[in-house]
Amino acid sequence: MVIEGQQQNLWTGMTALSLTVEHRTGEPAFSLLSRLAARNFCATDDFCNDMGIDWAAVLAGDPESVAQVADLSGASIKILMATTPCHLDARRTMLHRMVINRARLSGHDMRCCLSCLAEDAAEQGNHATNLPSIRVEWLHDLVFVCPRHGKWLTTLWTEGDQRRRLDTASRFAEADWRHVTGVEYRVAPYDLWLAARLRGQLGSTWLDQFDFQAATDVCDLLGRSLMRDTFPQLRDMKGGERHAAISTAFDILSNGEEAFRAVLSEMQHGGGSPNDGPARRFGVLYGNLDRYLTSPAYEPFRAILRDHIFQTWPIASGQAVLGEILPARRLHSVVTASKETGVPRDRLRAMLAANGYVTPRGQGTFAAWELFDANEAKDFLARAAKAVTLKDILTLLNMSKSQVDTLRAARFLKPSFEGEGLAPLWDPDEAQAFLSGFLNDAVQVSEGDAEWEQVSAAGLRLRVPPGEILQMRLDGRLSRFSRLQGAYGYRSLMVNTNELIAARSSTDDLLNMETFAKAIGLRWPAARRLVMSGLTPSTETRNPASGAMQRYITPADLRGFHQRYATLLTLSDELGRAWQGVSHLLKVRRVPRVQVDGMDFGQLYAREDLRDVLQAITLSSPP
């Protein structure tokens, strides 16, 4: 039987009540049901018993129970279902097709916007009809402000029992909310975004492409991590402080991945060192994404944080970061490289700085944050690990310090590692290979052999630098060295003194640039330009004193010059005339001076331009 004034719903079998209330925007089913019971002068439990409604099922957002409430009140089932959280299991609920952690909506405090409540109470009708409504977004523990009125949500009651807490009509009747003044508060972009999402409206920020629960959690965790030094624990933060932290994080994340990575870098270098580890530098953001928030919904954020750590942190190979194991180390710091190689930290930094891997000590940052590519420096670090000091080299090669200094002056036995603030270091394999290159084909001789003498001793006696003796062997001017029986290393290296004397005398015929210029009568710069431009033959050989490769003029080279060119000096000698007379003759005959690509070489003449002049002079000379 249908009572007059009621309308039966064919799907639920329920009929709309005559005494009803209007469903307000954003109101969940439990709030509407509580007001409906009050409108019919019943306690909510009694009303549910009379109407055959399961109150617990309504609180859980059961679709059939919510539909019953909609039919009894005359509300739209679709709209009421959209504004009522529907529990999926013990941990998850759904609102506007967004899966949300139930804990976010299950706080014991009932917080409300007093301005919204005042508007509800100002509506026309009796006292029951005017009972305020709960808005579903107020249930979310990360909602702090009503964006519509710019008011801080005020806690009106605290109740651990869900049935009593959400029997809102009874609680409003008990609470003295009409005499409480709401606190005005600045509405942040975060507040507008969160309220819109909880009403089912999708925004256009970078965060809107991700799962809602994951996005809000990351905003919360990032905000708390940014304030970790001020508020180490969540319990230390008051509502306004937490709201400010989340708002700051939202402003950052809404600008996209690049902004997210930038703030991660700031957090990373805001104090401490890599020794702290990512968990300490990124606080609860890293801890929760590492241990608890590991579902696919959080993977985009975990991937960004993980990639940032892999790209900017000296993570060791085999170490797991946010569920992924790094197969091979990408970065080293001075500290981690020092630990792996065993090279003291300050020494290694100086070695790395000298080779451009890091900045020198006193520049850049401290050693723990001086990072460099581990793969690029792999071979360098392997050599650095076995580098030895001068003292070790003296023992290894059986040399004295003065002998090492002498060879270094001749550009031999150059340290493998040297630079500012770094004592010379040698790769022992390279040092040994240097000496072995002279000893490998050496014949063994006994002490007292008159033809052979130690290199250092022969150099001292004959005034030939030991570096020059070694260079003679490399150039082939000495056929071989020998090895002294019973000795090792550099002290065993013997040179044939007769061969050395002969080789030394052969170098006396070489002309350097200055001597060559004087020999042909040109200024030194002009002679050097002629040689370096390749217009006259020259020979490159090592400077006996400095060991540097230089251009010299051999007798053969000098003959080549005379075949191509002549100068006033050489023509004067050749013709037996004063150079002034030769100069006058060349001017009269208009013989051009040599110039190539704009380069001037002074009083230099090509033989082919002198052919007619020399022939005329020869014919006019008396027999």
SVG drawing of the C-alpha trace seen along z (x, -y; Angstrom):
<svg xmlns="http://www.w3.org/2000/svg" viewBox="-3 -50 146 61">
<polyline fill="none" stroke="black" stroke-width="0.4" points="0.0,0.0 1.3,-3.4 0.6,-6.2 -0.8,-9.4 1.9,-11.9 4.5,-9.1 5.8,-7.7 7.1,-4.2 10.5,-3.5 10.3,-0.4 14.1,0.5 14.4,0.3 10.9,0.8 11.2,-2.4 8.8,-5.3 9.7,-8.9 8.7,-10.4 6.4,-13.4 8.7,-14.9 12.0,-15.1 15.0,-17.3 16.8,-18.6 20.1,-17.0 22.8,-19.7 25.8,-19.9 28.7,-17.7 26.6,-16.0 27.3,-12.3 24.5,-9.8 25.1,-9.4 24.6,-13.2 21.4,-13.2 20.1,-10.2 20.8,-11.7 19.0,-14.9 16.1,-12.9 15.6,-11.0 15.6,-14.3 13.1,-15.7 10.8,-12.8 11.4,-13.3 13.4,-10.1 16.8,-9.1 18.9,-7.8 19.2,-4.3 15.4,-4.1 14.7,-5.6 16.9,-3.1 15.2,-0.2 11.7,-1.5 12.7,-2.0 14.7,1.3 17.9,-0.6 21.2,0.8 22.9,-2.2 26.4,-0.6 25.9,0.1 25.1,-3.5 28.3,-4.5 30.2,-2.1 28.7,-3.6 26.9,-0.4 25.3,-1.3 21.9,0.4 21.7,-1.3 22.7,-4.7 19.9,-4.2 17.4,-3.6 18.4,-6.9 18.1,-8.6 14.6,-7.2 13.4,-8.1 14.6,-11.7 13.8,-12.2 17.5,-12.9 19.2,-11.8 20.7,-8.4 23.5,-9.2 24.5,-12.4 24.2,-10.9 26.4,-8.0 29.0,-10.4 29.2,-12.3 29.3,-9.3 32.6,-7.3 32.1,-3.6 34.4,-1.3 36.1,1.3 37.8,3.2 39.3,2.6 41.9,0.1 40.4,-1.5 37.3,-3.6 36.1,-5.1 34.9,-8.6 34.2,-10.0 35.9,-6.9 39.1,-7.8 40.5,-5.1 41.4,-6.7 43.0,-5.3 40.2,-4.9 42.4,-6.3 42.3,-9.7 38.5,-9.9 38.3,-8.2 39.7,-10.8 38.0,-11.1 37.7,-14.9 34.7,-16.3 35.9,-19.5 33.5,-21.9 33.4,-25.3 31.3,-27.5 30.3,-29.8 28.8,-26.9 27.0,-25.8 25.6,-29.3 24.3,-29.3 22.6,-26.0 20.9,-27.2 19.7,-30.4 17.6,-28.4 13.8,-28.7 12.1,-25.9 11.7,-24.4 14.6,-23.7 15.1,-20.1 15.2,-21.1 17.8,-23.7 20.2,-21.3 23.5,-21.8 25.0,-19.3 28.5,-17.7 30.4,-18.2 32.3,-15.1 35.6,-17.0 35.7,-17.9 36.3,-14.3 39.7,-14.2 42.4,-14.8 44.5,-16.9 41.7,-19.4 42.3,-22.4 40.4,-25.3 37.1,-26.0 38.0,-27.5 34.5,-29.0 34.6,-31.1 38.3,-31.3 37.7,-29.8 39.8,-27.4 37.9,-24.2 36.9,-24.1 36.7,-20.9 33.2,-20.7 33.4,-17.3 35.8,-14.4 34.4,-10.9 36.1,-7.6 32.8,-5.6 32.0,-6.0 28.2,-5.6 28.1,-8.4 30.6,-10.6 28.7,-10.5 25.2,-10.8 25.6,-14.4 22.1,-15.7 22.4,-14.5 25.9,-15.9 24.9,-19.3 22.0,-19.4 24.4,-18.9 27.3,-21.1 27.3,-24.8 28.5,-25.6 26.3,-28.7 28.4,-30.7 31.8,-29.7 33.5,-32.2 35.4,-30.8 39.0,-31.8 39.7,-33.5 42.6,-31.9 44.3,-32.5 43.1,-30.1 46.1,-28.5 46.1,-26.9 46.4,-23.6 43.1,-24.1 41.3,-24.9 42.8,-21.9 42.1,-19.4 38.5,-20.6 37.9,-20.3 39.3,-16.8 37.2,-15.7 34.1,-17.0 35.1,-14.9 36.6,-17.8 39.9,-17.1 42.4,-19.9 45.2,-20.7 48.3,-20.6 51.1,-18.1 49.8,-16.1 46.4,-15.5 47.7,-12.9 48.5,-10.7 46.5,-8.7 44.7,-11.1 45.8,-9.2 49.4,-9.0 49.5,-12.7 48.1,-13.9 50.4,-11.5 53.5,-12.8 52.5,-16.4 52.1,-15.6 55.4,-13.7 57.4,-16.2 56.1,-19.1 57.0,-17.3 60.4,-16.4 61.1,-20.1 60.4,-21.0 62.2,-18.0 64.8,-20.1 62.1,-22.3 59.6,-19.5 61.4,-16.2 58.1,-14.4 54.6,-14.8 53.3,-15.2 55.5,-18.4 53.5,-20.1 50.3,-22.0 47.5,-22.2 48.7,-25.5 52.2,-24.4 51.3,-21.2 49.0,-23.1 51.8,-25.5 54.1,-22.5 51.7,-20.7 50.8,-23.9 54.5,-24.6 55.0,-21.1 51.9,-21.4 53.2,-24.6 56.4,-22.9 54.9,-19.6 52.2,-21.4 54.9,-22.9 56.1,-19.5 58.9,-17.0 61.7,-19.5 60.6,-21.5 60.3,-18.2 63.9,-17.3 65.1,-20.9 63.7,-20.7 65.2,-17.3 68.6,-18.8 68.1,-21.6 67.2,-19.1 70.1,-16.9 72.6,-19.7 70.9,-21.6 73.2,-20.1 74.9,-16.9 76.6,-14.7 76.1,-11.6 77.2,-9.6 73.8,-10.5 72.1,-8.4 69.0,-9.2 66.7,-8.2 68.1,-10.9 68.3,-13.6 64.8,-13.0 63.2,-12.0 59.7,-10.6 59.4,-11.1 62.1,-8.5 61.1,-6.3 57.5,-5.9 58.1,-5.5 60.7,-2.8 58.8,-0.8 55.1,-1.3 54.0,-3.2 55.2,-0.7 52.0,0.0 52.0,-0.9 50.2,-4.2 53.3,-5.5 55.8,-4.2 56.0,-7.5 57.1,-9.4 59.4,-6.6 61.0,-6.5 61.7,-10.2 63.3,-10.1 65.2,-6.9 66.5,-8.3 67.6,-11.5 69.5,-9.5 71.2,-7.3 72.2,-10.4 73.4,-12.5 74.5,-10.1 77.5,-7.9 75.5,-4.7 77.6,-1.5 76.9,1.3 74.5,3.9 72.8,1.3 69.0,1.2 67.3,-2.2 63.4,-2.2 63.2,1.4 65.7,1.3 69.3,2.6 72.0,0.6 73.9,3.1 77.1,0.9 78.2,-2.2 77.6,-5.4 79.1,-8.0 82.0,-8.2 82.7,-10.8 86.1,-11.5 85.1,-9.7 83.8,-6.6 86.7,-6.4 89.1,-6.8 87.5,-3.9 87.6,-1.6 91.2,-2.4 92.7,-2.8 94.3,-6.1 94.2,-8.8 91.3,-11.2 93.3,-14.4 95.9,-12.8 93.2,-11.3 91.3,-14.6 94.5,-16.3 95.2,-13.6 91.6,-13.8 91.7,-17.6 95.0,-17.5 93.3,-15.4 90.1,-17.4 87.7,-15.0 86.9,-17.2 87.7,-20.7 90.8,-21.2 90.5,-21.3 89.3,-24.6 87.2,-25.1 83.8,-23.5 82.3,-21.5 83.6,-19.1 85.0,-15.8 81.8,-13.8 79.9,-15.8 82.7,-16.0 81.2,-13.6 82.6,-12.3 81.8,-9.6 82.8,-6.3 83.1,-4.6 85.2,-7.4 87.6,-7.3 87.8,-3.5 91.2,-3.2 92.5,-6.3 91.5,-5.0 93.1,-1.6 96.4,-3.4 95.9,-5.7 95.4,-2.8 98.9,-1.5 100.7,-4.8 103.9,-5.1 105.9,-8.0 109.4,-9.1 110.8,-7.0 109.2,-3.9 110.6,-4.7 114.1,-5.1 113.8,-1.6 112.0,-0.1 114.5,-1.4 117.6,-1.5 118.2,-5.2 119.2,-8.2 117.0,-11.3 119.5,-13.3 119.5,-10.8 115.7,-10.9 115.8,-14.8 118.4,-14.7 116.3,-12.4 113.1,-14.4 114.9,-17.5 115.6,-15.8 111.9,-14.8 112.4,-11.2 110.8,-9.3 108.0,-11.9 105.6,-11.4 102.3,-9.7 100.5,-12.0 101.5,-15.6 99.7,-18.8 99.0,-21.6 99.1,-20.4 100.2,-16.9 103.6,-15.4 104.9,-13.5 103.6,-10.0 104.5,-7.3 102.7,-4.3 105.2,-1.5 104.4,0.4 105.1,-2.6 108.4,-3.3 109.5,0.3 108.6,0.3 110.7,-2.8 113.8,-1.2 113.1,2.2 113.0,0.5 116.8,-0.1 117.7,3.2 115.7,5.7 118.3,6.2 121.3,5.3 124.2,7.8 125.6,8.6 129.0,7.4 131.1,7.9 132.4,5.1 135.9,3.8 135.2,4.1 137.1,1.0 134.8,0.5 131.7,0.1 130.7,-2.4 127.6,-3.2 125.5,-5.8 125.5,-8.2 129.2,-7.9 130.0,-8.2 127.8,-11.2 129.6,-12.9 133.1,-12.1 132.4,-13.1 130.0,-16.0 127.2,-14.4 123.8,-14.6 122.4,-11.1 119.2,-12.2 121.1,-12.9 122.8,-9.4 119.4,-7.8 118.1,-9.8 121.1,-8.8 120.1,-5.2 116.5,-5.9 117.7,-7.8 119.9,-4.9 123.1,-6.9 124.1,-4.3 123.8,-0.7 123.0,0.8 123.4,0.7 124.7,3.5 123.7,4.8 126.1,4.9 126.3,8.4 125.1,8.5 123.4,5.1 119.7,4.2 117.7,1.3 119.2,-2.0 122.6,-1.3 123.0,1.7 122.7,-0.3 126.0,-0.5 127.1,-2.5 130.1,-1.8 132.3,-4.9 134.0,-4.7 130.7,-4.6 129.4,-7.4 132.4,-9.7 131.9,-9.0 128.2,-9.7 128.7,-12.9 131.2,-14.3 128.7,-13.8 126.3,-16.2 128.8,-19.1 128.1,-19.7 124.4,-20.5 123.4,-24.2 120.6,-25.6 118.5,-28.5 120.7,-31.2 123.9,-29.7 122.3,-29.0 121.1,-32.6 124.6,-33.8 126.1,-31.4 124.0,-32.6 123.7,-36.3 120.0,-36.6 118.3,-37.8 117.3,-35.1 113.5,-35.6 113.8,-35.5 115.9,-32.3 113.5,-30.6 110.5,-31.5 112.3,-30.0 113.0,-26.7 109.6,-26.4 107.7,-27.1 109.6,-24.2 111.2,-26.3 114.7,-24.9 115.7,-21.4 116.0,-20.9 116.3,-18.0 114.2,-17.5 116.1,-16.0 116.1,-16.2 117.8,-19.1 120.5,-17.5 120.0,-19.8 116.2,-20.2 115.2,-16.9 112.7,-18.8 112.4,-18.1 113.8,-20.9 114.7,-21.8 118.4,-21.7 120.5,-22.3 122.8,-19.4 125.7,-19.8 123.4,-18.2 120.6,-20.6 123.0,-23.5 124.1,-22.3 120.5,-22.1 120.0,-25.7 122.9,-26.9 121.6,-25.0 118.3,-26.9 119.1,-30.3 121.8,-32.9 122.1,-35.9 124.4,-39.0 126.8,-37.3 127.0,-34.0 127.2,-35.8 130.0,-38.0 131.9,-34.9 131.1,-33.2 132.1,-36.1 134.9,-37.5 133.3,-40.9 132.2,-43.2 128.6,-42.7 127.9,-46.5 128.9,-46.0 126.8,-42.8 123.8,-44.6 124.2,-47.5 124.5,-45.1 121.3,-43.2 119.4,-46.5 120.6,-47.6 119.6,-44.2 116.3,-44.4 116.6,-40.9 113.6,-40.2 113.9,-39.1 112.2,-35.9 108.7,-36.3 106.1,-33.6 102.5,-34.2 103.4,-37.6 106.3,-36.4 109.5,-38.4 112.9,-36.7 115.2,-39.7 118.1,-39.7 117.3,-36.3 117.4,-35.5 116.4,-32.4 119.2,-30.8 117.0,-30.7 116.6,-34.5 120.3,-34.9 121.3,-32.8 121.7,-35.7 123.4,-38.0 126.0,-35.3 126.6,-34.4 127.2,-38.0 129.6,-38.5 131.5,-35.4 131.9,-36.5 133.1,-39.9 135.7,-38.6 139.4,-38.5 140.7,-35.1"/>
</svg>
